[in-house]
Amino acid sequence: MELIRKVSVGSDYKNAMHYIVQQDVLSGNGKIHLISRNKSGEIEIWIENTSSEIMLWKSFGANMPISIEFNIDF
């Protein structure tokens, strides 16, 4: 299983939207729990809210310009 740490969405990396695991979202009411790629190649961003519920927050199609940074532990 690939562990994705960060995904950047947009054709221009400098101005892209960047999503990082454990990043606070929704005005601090949630944080990014997991970034994954499903079988069809879409990138999914799962968040955890203050009640510890995990839900799908965003999904980006395989045809979107995306840069992926994997979590690498040595």
Jmol script that loads the backbone (N, CA, C; Angstrom):
load data "model"
ATOM      1  N   MET A   1       0.852  -1.187   0.000  1.00  0.00           N
ATOM      2  CA  MET A   1       0.000   0.000   0.000  1.00  0.00           C
ATOM      3  C   MET A   1       0.890   1.240   0.000  1.00  0.00           C
ATOM      4  N   GLU A   2       0.562   2.178  -0.863  1.00  0.00           N
ATOM      5  CA  GLU A   2       1.318   3.420  -0.918  1.00  0.00           C
ATOM      6  C   GLU A   2       0.787   4.399   0.119  1.00  0.00           C
ATOM      7  N   LEU A   3       1.690   5.011   0.846  1.00  0.00           N
ATOM      8  CA  LEU A   3       1.314   5.997   1.842  1.00  0.00           C
ATOM      9  C   LEU A   3       1.596   7.383   1.287  1.00  0.00           C
ATOM     10  N   ILE A   4       0.532   8.115   1.004  1.00  0.00           N
ATOM     11  CA  ILE A   4       0.657   9.456   0.441  1.00  0.00           C
ATOM     12  C   ILE A   4       0.678  10.456   1.588  1.00  0.00           C
ATOM     13  N   ARG A   5       1.694  11.308   1.611  1.00  0.00           N
ATOM     14  CA  ARG A   5       1.850  12.331   2.645  1.00  0.00           C
ATOM     15  C   ARG A   5       1.259  13.660   2.220  1.00  0.00           C
ATOM     16  N   LYS A   6       1.408  13.980   0.930  1.00  0.00           N
ATOM     17  CA  LYS A   6       0.970  15.284   0.437  1.00  0.00           C
ATOM     18  C   LYS A   6       0.526  15.151  -1.008  1.00  0.00           C
ATOM     19  N   VAL A   7      -0.513  15.891  -1.372  1.00  0.00           N
ATOM     20  CA  VAL A   7      -0.959  15.967  -2.758  1.00  0.00           C
ATOM     21  C   VAL A   7      -1.151  17.442  -3.093  1.00  0.00           C
ATOM     22  N   SER A   8      -0.692  17.810  -4.281  1.00  0.00           N
ATOM     23  CA  SER A   8      -0.849  19.178  -4.781  1.00  0.00           C
ATOM     24  C   SER A   8      -1.682  19.106  -6.050  1.00  0.00           C
ATOM     25  N   VAL A   9      -2.750  19.879  -6.100  1.00  0.00           N
ATOM     26  CA  VAL A   9      -3.686  19.829  -7.212  1.00  0.00           C
ATOM     27  C   VAL A   9      -3.630  21.139  -7.982  1.00  0.00           C
ATOM     28  N   GLY A  10      -3.275  21.060  -9.245  1.00  0.00           N
ATOM     29  CA  GLY A  10      -3.199  22.235 -10.097  1.00  0.00           C
ATOM     30  C   GLY A  10      -2.031  22.127 -11.051  1.00  0.00           C
ATOM     31  N   SER A  11      -2.131  22.783 -12.182  1.00  0.00           N
ATOM     32  CA  SER A  11      -1.093  22.677 -13.211  1.00  0.00           C
ATOM     33  C   SER A  11       0.161  23.473 -12.865  1.00  0.00           C
ATOM     34  N   ASP A  12       0.035  24.475 -12.017  1.00  0.00           N
ATOM     35  CA  ASP A  12       1.166  25.293 -11.594  1.00  0.00           C
ATOM     36  C   ASP A  12       1.437  24.985 -10.123  1.00  0.00           C
ATOM     37  N   TYR A  13       2.521  24.251  -9.839  1.00  0.00           N
ATOM     38  CA  TYR A  13       2.791  23.780  -8.478  1.00  0.00           C
ATOM     39  C   TYR A  13       2.816  24.917  -7.456  1.00  0.00           C
ATOM     40  N   LYS A  14       3.388  26.030  -7.819  1.00  0.00           N
ATOM     41  CA  LYS A  14       3.497  27.162  -6.895  1.00  0.00           C
ATOM     42  C   LYS A  14       2.124  27.672  -6.461  1.00  0.00           C
ATOM     43  N   ASN A  15       1.156  27.664  -7.358  1.00  0.00           N
ATOM     44  CA  ASN A  15      -0.184  28.170  -7.065  1.00  0.00           C
ATOM     45  C   ASN A  15      -1.217  27.066  -6.865  1.00  0.00           C
ATOM     46  N   ALA A  16      -0.774  25.822  -6.762  1.00  0.00           N
ATOM     47  CA  ALA A  16      -1.686  24.687  -6.602  1.00  0.00           C
ATOM     48  C   ALA A  16      -2.261  24.660  -5.182  1.00  0.00           C
ATOM     49  N   MET A  17      -3.317  23.880  -5.001  1.00  0.00           N
ATOM     50  CA  MET A  17      -3.872  23.626  -3.674  1.00  0.00           C
ATOM     51  C   MET A  17      -3.091  22.448  -3.092  1.00  0.00           C
ATOM     52  N   HIS A  18      -2.542  22.621  -1.898  1.00  0.00           N
ATOM     53  CA  HIS A  18      -1.724  21.594  -1.265  1.00  0.00           C
ATOM     54  C   HIS A  18      -2.484  21.007  -0.079  1.00  0.00           C
ATOM     55  N   TYR A  19      -2.536  19.681  -0.010  1.00  0.00           N
ATOM     56  CA  TYR A  19      -3.209  18.977   1.074  1.00  0.00           C
ATOM     57  C   TYR A  19      -2.201  18.021   1.701  1.00  0.00           C
ATOM     58  N   ILE A  20      -2.026  18.106   3.035  1.00  0.00           N
ATOM     59  CA  ILE A  20      -1.030  17.326   3.757  1.00  0.00           C
ATOM     60  C   ILE A  20      -1.726  16.567   4.881  1.00  0.00           C
ATOM     61  N   VAL A  21      -1.355  15.298   5.078  1.00  0.00           N
ATOM     62  CA  VAL A  21      -1.913  14.503   6.164  1.00  0.00           C
ATOM     63  C   VAL A  21      -1.649  15.221   7.487  1.00  0.00           C
ATOM     64  N   GLN A  22      -2.648  15.268   8.345  1.00  0.00           N
ATOM     65  CA  GLN A  22      -2.665  15.933   9.654  1.00  0.00           C
ATOM     66  C   GLN A  22      -2.872  17.447   9.565  1.00  0.00           C
ATOM     67  N   GLN A  23      -3.078  17.982   8.365  1.00  0.00           N
ATOM     68  CA  GLN A  23      -3.343  19.419   8.195  1.00  0.00           C
ATOM     69  C   GLN A  23      -4.737  19.741   8.715  1.00  0.00           C
ATOM     70  N   ASP A  24      -4.863  20.837   9.463  1.00  0.00           N
ATOM     71  CA  ASP A  24      -6.169  21.294   9.918  1.00  0.00           C
ATOM     72  C   ASP A  24      -6.967  21.822   8.727  1.00  0.00           C
ATOM     73  N   VAL A  25      -8.255  21.488   8.687  1.00  0.00           N
ATOM     74  CA  VAL A  25      -9.155  21.944   7.628  1.00  0.00           C
ATOM     75  C   VAL A  25     -10.482  22.364   8.259  1.00  0.00           C
ATOM     76  N   LEU A  26     -11.325  22.968   7.478  1.00  0.00           N
ATOM     77  CA  LEU A  26     -12.659  23.385   7.907  1.00  0.00           C
ATOM     78  C   LEU A  26     -12.600  24.250   9.172  1.00  0.00           C
ATOM     79  N   SER A  27     -11.757  25.255   9.124  1.00  0.00           N
ATOM     80  CA  SER A  27     -11.595  26.209  10.233  1.00  0.00           C
ATOM     81  C   SER A  27     -11.241  25.513  11.549  1.00  0.00           C
ATOM     82  N   GLY A  28     -10.442  24.458  11.459  1.00  0.00           N
ATOM     83  CA  GLY A  28     -10.005  23.736  12.651  1.00  0.00           C
ATOM     84  C   GLY A  28     -10.985  22.700  13.165  1.00  0.00           C
ATOM     85  N   ASN A  29     -12.105  22.503  12.462  1.00  0.00           N
ATOM     86  CA  ASN A  29     -13.097  21.513  12.882  1.00  0.00           C
ATOM     87  C   ASN A  29     -12.788  20.111  12.379  1.00  0.00           C
ATOM     88  N   GLY A  30     -11.701  19.955  11.671  1.00  0.00           N
ATOM     89  CA  GLY A  30     -11.302  18.645  11.180  1.00  0.00           C
ATOM     90  C   GLY A  30      -9.845  18.669  10.778  1.00  0.00           C
ATOM     91  N   LYS A  31      -9.307  17.494  10.497  1.00  0.00           N
ATOM     92  CA  LYS A  31      -7.945  17.396   9.995  1.00  0.00           C
ATOM     93  C   LYS A  31      -7.893  16.275   8.971  1.00  0.00           C
ATOM     94  N   ILE A  32      -6.951  16.385   8.066  1.00  0.00           N
ATOM     95  CA  ILE A  32      -6.818  15.360   7.029  1.00  0.00           C
ATOM     96  C   ILE A  32      -6.292  14.088   7.678  1.00  0.00           C
ATOM     97  N   HIS A  33      -7.057  13.036   7.565  1.00  0.00           N
ATOM     98  CA  HIS A  33      -6.736  11.748   8.173  1.00  0.00           C
ATOM     99  C   HIS A  33      -5.926  10.868   7.228  1.00  0.00           C
ATOM    100  N   LEU A  34      -6.300  10.873   5.949  1.00  0.00           N
ATOM    101  CA  LEU A  34      -5.683   9.970   4.978  1.00  0.00           C
ATOM    102  C   LEU A  34      -5.838  10.546   3.585  1.00  0.00           C
ATOM    103  N   ILE A  35      -4.813  10.375   2.766  1.00  0.00           N
ATOM    104  CA  ILE A  35      -4.887  10.678   1.340  1.00  0.00           C
ATOM    105  C   ILE A  35      -4.613   9.360   0.631  1.00  0.00           C
ATOM    106  N   SER A  36      -5.528   8.940  -0.242  1.00  0.00           N
ATOM    107  CA  SER A  36      -5.383   7.638  -0.901  1.00  0.00           C
ATOM    108  C   SER A  36      -5.749   7.735  -2.374  1.00  0.00           C
ATOM    109  N   ARG A  37      -5.401   6.686  -3.103  1.00  0.00           N
ATOM    110  CA  ARG A  37      -5.766   6.582  -4.512  1.00  0.00           C
ATOM    111  C   ARG A  37      -6.649   5.346  -4.656  1.00  0.00           C
ATOM    112  N   ASN A  38      -7.847   5.512  -5.236  1.00  0.00           N
ATOM    113  CA  ASN A  38      -8.739   4.370  -5.389  1.00  0.00           C
ATOM    114  C   ASN A  38      -8.411   3.582  -6.657  1.00  0.00           C
ATOM    115  N   LYS A  39      -9.165   2.528  -6.897  1.00  0.00           N
ATOM    116  CA  LYS A  39      -8.884   1.625  -8.025  1.00  0.00           C
ATOM    117  C   LYS A  39      -8.991   2.304  -9.383  1.00  0.00           C
ATOM    118  N   SER A  40      -9.819   3.334  -9.485  1.00  0.00           N
ATOM    119  CA  SER A  40      -9.972   4.030 -10.767  1.00  0.00           C
ATOM    120  C   SER A  40      -8.932   5.140 -10.943  1.00  0.00           C
ATOM    121  N   GLY A  41      -8.018   5.306  -9.963  1.00  0.00           N
ATOM    122  CA  GLY A  41      -6.961   6.290 -10.083  1.00  0.00           C
ATOM    123  C   GLY A  41      -7.276   7.646  -9.484  1.00  0.00           C
ATOM    124  N   GLU A  42      -8.473   7.821  -8.941  1.00  0.00           N
ATOM    125  CA  GLU A  42      -8.835   9.091  -8.316  1.00  0.00           C
ATOM    126  C   GLU A  42      -8.124   9.236  -6.975  1.00  0.00           C
ATOM    127  N   ILE A  43      -7.767  10.466  -6.641  1.00  0.00           N
ATOM    128  CA  ILE A  43      -7.185  10.773  -5.344  1.00  0.00           C
ATOM    129  C   ILE A  43      -8.323  11.155  -4.398  1.00  0.00           C
ATOM    130  N   GLU A  44      -8.368  10.524  -3.232  1.00  0.00           N
ATOM    131  CA  GLU A  44      -9.403  10.804  -2.241  1.00  0.00           C
ATOM    132  C   GLU A  44      -8.757  11.368  -0.979  1.00  0.00           C
ATOM    133  N   ILE A  45      -9.375  12.400  -0.423  1.00  0.00           N
ATOM    134  CA  ILE A  45      -8.908  12.994   0.816  1.00  0.00           C
ATOM    135  C   ILE A  45      -9.966  12.727   1.881  1.00  0.00           C
ATOM    136  N   TRP A  46      -9.550  12.003   2.928  1.00  0.00           N
ATOM    137  CA  TRP A  46     -10.430  11.627   4.035  1.00  0.00           C
ATOM    138  C   TRP A  46     -10.095  12.504   5.237  1.00  0.00           C
ATOM    139  N   ILE A  47     -11.127  13.030   5.899  1.00  0.00           N
ATOM    140  CA  ILE A  47     -10.906  13.889   7.061  1.00  0.00           C
ATOM    141  C   ILE A  47     -11.513  13.254   8.307  1.00  0.00           C
ATOM    142  N   GLU A  48     -10.995  13.693   9.441  1.00  0.00           N
ATOM    143  CA  GLU A  48     -11.517  13.279  10.742  1.00  0.00           C
ATOM    144  C   GLU A  48     -12.038  14.525  11.432  1.00  0.00           C
ATOM    145  N   ASN A  49     -13.294  14.482  11.877  1.00  0.00           N
ATOM    146  CA  ASN A  49     -13.864  15.668  12.536  1.00  0.00           C
ATOM    147  C   ASN A  49     -13.608  15.606  14.034  1.00  0.00           C
ATOM    148  N   THR A  50     -14.094  16.582  14.770  1.00  0.00           N
ATOM    149  CA  THR A  50     -13.839  16.657  16.208  1.00  0.00           C
ATOM    150  C   THR A  50     -14.498  15.517  16.976  1.00  0.00           C
ATOM    151  N   SER A  51     -15.454  14.816  16.378  1.00  0.00           N
ATOM    152  CA  SER A  51     -16.104  13.659  17.012  1.00  0.00           C
ATOM    153  C   SER A  51     -15.417  12.354  16.635  1.00  0.00           C
ATOM    154  N   SER A  52     -14.249  12.446  16.015  1.00  0.00           N
ATOM    155  CA  SER A  52     -13.457  11.281  15.570  1.00  0.00           C
ATOM    156  C   SER A  52     -14.130  10.475  14.467  1.00  0.00           C
ATOM    157  N   GLU A  53     -15.078  11.076  13.753  1.00  0.00           N
ATOM    158  CA  GLU A  53     -15.690  10.425  12.602  1.00  0.00           C
ATOM    159  C   GLU A  53     -14.804  10.679  11.387  1.00  0.00           C
ATOM    160  N   ILE A  54     -14.609   9.650  10.575  1.00  0.00           N
ATOM    161  CA  ILE A  54     -13.793   9.770   9.368  1.00  0.00           C
ATOM    162  C   ILE A  54     -14.721   9.722   8.163  1.00  0.00           C
ATOM    163  N   MET A  55     -14.563  10.710   7.263  1.00  0.00           N
ATOM    164  CA  MET A  55     -15.444  10.774   6.093  1.00  0.00           C
ATOM    165  C   MET A  55     -14.667  11.290   4.886  1.00  0.00           C
ATOM    166  N   LEU A  56     -15.163  10.928   3.721  1.00  0.00           N
ATOM    167  CA  LEU A  56     -14.568  11.402   2.474  1.00  0.00           C
ATOM    168  C   LEU A  56     -14.890  12.882   2.326  1.00  0.00           C
ATOM    169  N   TRP A  57     -13.852  13.690   2.093  1.00  0.00           N
ATOM    170  CA  TRP A  57     -14.024  15.135   1.986  1.00  0.00           C
ATOM    171  C   TRP A  57     -13.918  15.601   0.547  1.00  0.00           C
ATOM    172  N   LYS A  58     -12.880  15.146  -0.150  1.00  0.00           N
ATOM    173  CA  LYS A  58     -12.670  15.571  -1.539  1.00  0.00           C
ATOM    174  C   LYS A  58     -12.178  14.397  -2.363  1.00  0.00           C
ATOM    175  N   SER A  59     -12.468  14.473  -3.649  1.00  0.00           N
ATOM    176  CA  SER A  59     -12.002  13.471  -4.604  1.00  0.00           C
ATOM    177  C   SER A  59     -11.603  14.193  -5.878  1.00  0.00           C
ATOM    178  N   PHE A  60     -10.440  13.830  -6.414  1.00  0.00           N
ATOM    179  CA  PHE A  60      -9.946  14.450  -7.639  1.00  0.00           C
ATOM    180  C   PHE A  60      -9.778  13.372  -8.696  1.00  0.00           C
ATOM    181  N   GLY A  61     -10.339  13.595  -9.883  1.00  0.00           N
ATOM    182  CA  GLY A  61     -10.277  12.640 -10.979  1.00  0.00           C
ATOM    183  C   GLY A  61      -8.860  12.399 -11.474  1.00  0.00           C
ATOM    184  N   ALA A  62      -8.673  11.275 -12.103  1.00  0.00           N
ATOM    185  CA  ALA A  62      -7.360  10.868 -12.607  1.00  0.00           C
ATOM    186  C   ALA A  62      -6.849  11.810 -13.696  1.00  0.00           C
ATOM    187  N   ASN A  63      -7.743  12.601 -14.304  1.00  0.00           N
ATOM    188  CA  ASN A  63      -7.315  13.508 -15.377  1.00  0.00           C
ATOM    189  C   ASN A  63      -6.894  14.887 -14.870  1.00  0.00           C
ATOM    190  N   MET A  64      -6.967  15.111 -13.545  1.00  0.00           N
ATOM    191  CA  MET A  64      -6.546  16.390 -12.959  1.00  0.00           C
ATOM    192  C   MET A  64      -5.026  16.426 -12.862  1.00  0.00           C
ATOM    193  N   PRO A  65      -4.410  17.599 -13.043  1.00  0.00           N
ATOM    194  CA  PRO A  65      -2.964  17.699 -12.838  1.00  0.00           C
ATOM    195  C   PRO A  65      -2.654  17.633 -11.339  1.00  0.00           C
ATOM    196  N   ILE A  66      -1.996  16.544 -10.933  1.00  0.00           N
ATOM    197  CA  ILE A  66      -1.746  16.279  -9.520  1.00  0.00           C
ATOM    198  C   ILE A  66      -0.284  15.899  -9.319  1.00  0.00           C
ATOM    199  N   SER A  67       0.303  16.425  -8.254  1.00  0.00           N
ATOM    200  CA  SER A  67       1.639  16.033  -7.827  1.00  0.00           C
ATOM    201  C   SER A  67       1.493  15.310  -6.487  1.00  0.00           C
ATOM    202  N   ILE A  68       2.103  14.133  -6.371  1.00  0.00           N
ATOM    203  CA  ILE A  68       1.974  13.321  -5.165  1.00  0.00           C
ATOM    204  C   ILE A  68       3.330  13.210  -4.480  1.00  0.00           C
ATOM    205  N   GLU A  69       3.330  13.414  -3.166  1.00  0.00           N
ATOM    206  CA  GLU A  69       4.526  13.186  -2.358  1.00  0.00           C
ATOM    207  C   GLU A  69       4.218  12.026  -1.423  1.00  0.00           C
ATOM    208  N   PHE A  70       5.014  10.974  -1.521  1.00  0.00           N
ATOM    209  CA  PHE A  70       4.792   9.786  -0.717  1.00  0.00           C
ATOM    210  C   PHE A  70       5.495   9.901   0.630  1.00  0.00           C
ATOM    211  N   ASN A  71       4.974   9.195   1.617  1.00  0.00           N
ATOM    212  CA  ASN A  71       5.598   9.148   2.929  1.00  0.00           C
ATOM    213  C   ASN A  71       6.698   8.107   2.896  1.00  0.00           C
ATOM    214  N   ILE A  72       7.921   8.521   3.139  1.00  0.00           N
ATOM    215  CA  ILE A  72       9.056   7.607   3.092  1.00  0.00           C
ATOM    216  C   ILE A  72       9.727   7.601   4.453  1.00  0.00           C
ATOM    217  N   ASP A  73       9.802   6.418   5.048  1.00  0.00           N
ATOM    218  CA  ASP A  73      10.482   6.252   6.329  1.00  0.00           C
ATOM    219  C   ASP A  73      11.714   5.399   6.104  1.00  0.00           C
ATOM    220  N   PHE A  74      12.865   5.876   6.538  1.00  0.00           N
ATOM    221  CA  PHE A  74      14.107   5.127   6.407  1.00  0.00           C
ATOM    222  C   PHE A  74      14.424   4.430   7.692  1.00  0.00           C
TER     223      PHE A  74
END
end "model"
wireframe off; spacefill off
backbone 0.3
color backbone group
